[in-house]
Amino acid sequence: MKPLLAILISAAAYAAPCTTATSACTEWVSFGGGPARSLVYRTYSLEARNESITRAMIMIHGQGRNADDYFRTAVAAAFLAGALENSVVISPRFASRDGRGCADTLAEGEVNWRCSGQSWRSGAAAVGQEKLTSYDFTDEILRRLARKEVFPNLKNIVVAGHSAGGQYVSRYAMANTVHETLGVAVTYLVSNPSSYGYPDASRPSAEGKEVGPYAEGRNCTTFNQWPYGLEKRVGYAAPLSDGRLRKQLVSRPVVYLLGELDTMPLAGFDSSCPAMAQGPSRLARGQTFGAYVNQKFGAKHRVAVVPLCGHNARCMFTADPSLKLLFP
């Protein structure tokens, strides 16, 4: 009996979700067979067969690259949604040590993602690895989740991100080339980014009441360049045509999750010329962009405003209206 009891206890422990933001809840995702690799926090192994998993949620961190904090937030949301037992929660780390204000400690073989300018948030290539882009990281995670031999009962995946992570997810939803190949439904949850990648050269008027030709285009010459628009794209999105990007943006399920109180220029707010061309605040920019792609291009994207939340990931993702979106 004792050996059997030990086996049962071991099996129960193995089946429990890993919920602490420590090394025990991490694993490496390798690219092209290695040695290049990046770290993820996760509640369940991405390599061990798990028939209990029916949902997956990937949480992309903000500009601080604090994947551990975002993992804590994602786990808290899963707990509140009653989803810890049947959902795998993943928080990738876009570590950066590129000499532009980012000085993360990198492990052996760990990819050094670009920190500023054309950076990890817009699908740029890694430092010293021009064929490896930040969107390839999420591509690889999605492909691993879609393996029937590992997660045979997985039905849907949500890719979510807040602030800089919201910028990442909004462009990734438009650009990624794996969405239709996975055999699993994927939804993109874009929360409180400072800017969006507009599918054409239109921008909201100064009053924000309508979107049309941008009146200040001669003074703000970069307003339609990537990642704010489709011109002069680099990295993952560069080889794709404008038409394909527009088609993918329109056809894919996207929710813009916006904080009712995210109306102040705080917490890394992008006040550059091309960003200000999209509106005066994160809330206004998200509402305008969502309405525009729906009305002009026929998308069926959803705009959801979370009451009493500002620019705060924990507030946004643990609010009651958000839980069903994160764990449908």
Protein Blocks (a to p, Z undefined) as FASTA:
>chain_A
ZZmmmmmmmmmmmmpccfbdcfklgccddeehijadcddddfbdfkbccfkbmbdcdddd
dfkopaklmmmmmmmmmmmnopmmmcccddddddddehnopacdcdehiacddfbhjafk
nopacehiakbcfklmmmmmmmmmmpmklmmmbfbdcdddehjlmmmmmmmmmmpcklmm
nopacddddehiabdcdfbfbdcdfkopaccddfklmmmmmlmgcfkbmghiehjllmpc
fklmmmmmmmpccdddddfklmbceehiafbfklmmnojbfklmmmmmmmmmmmmnopac
dcdddehiacdfklmmmgmklmmmmmZZ
